[in-house]
Amino acid sequence: MVDILALTLSHGLLLFAVWKLLQRDDLDLEVPDAGEQPRD
């Protein structure tokens, strides 16, 4: 019982973290670094 609870809790928290990360608006936004030259 404890093993199932621990596995469910840990996987649930990982799934929640991935879900929250995928909801971010800046996920696909690429900001160039300060020292990077613009490409033509």
C-alpha positions as CSV (number, residue, x, y, z in Angstrom):
1,M,0.0,0.0,0.0
2,V,2.8,2.5,0.9
3,D,4.6,1.7,-2.3
4,I,1.6,2.4,-4.5
5,L,0.9,5.6,-2.6
6,A,4.5,6.8,-3.0
7,L,4.6,5.9,-6.7
8,T,1.2,7.6,-7.3
9,L,2.2,10.7,-5.4
10,S,5.6,11.1,-7.1
11,H,4.3,10.5,-10.6
12,G,1.3,12.8,-10.0
13,L,3.6,15.6,-8.9
14,L,5.8,15.1,-12.0
15,L,2.8,15.1,-14.3
16,F,1.5,18.3,-12.6
17,A,4.9,20.0,-13.1
18,V,5.0,19.0,-16.8
19,W,1.5,20.2,-17.3
20,K,2.3,23.6,-15.7
21,L,5.4,24.0,-17.8
22,L,3.5,23.3,-21.0
23,Q,1.0,26.0,-20.1
24,R,3.6,28.7,-20.2
25,D,3.3,31.3,-22.9
26,D,7.0,31.8,-23.4
27,L,7.7,28.1,-24.1
28,D,8.3,28.6,-27.8
29,L,9.7,32.0,-27.6
30,E,13.4,32.2,-28.5
31,V,15.2,35.3,-27.2
32,P,18.7,35.8,-28.7
33,D,21.6,36.1,-26.2
34,A,23.1,39.5,-25.7
35,G,26.4,38.5,-27.5
36,E,24.8,36.7,-30.3
37,Q,25.0,38.2,-33.8
38,P,21.7,38.5,-35.8
39,R,21.4,36.1,-38.7
40,D,20.6,37.4,-42.2
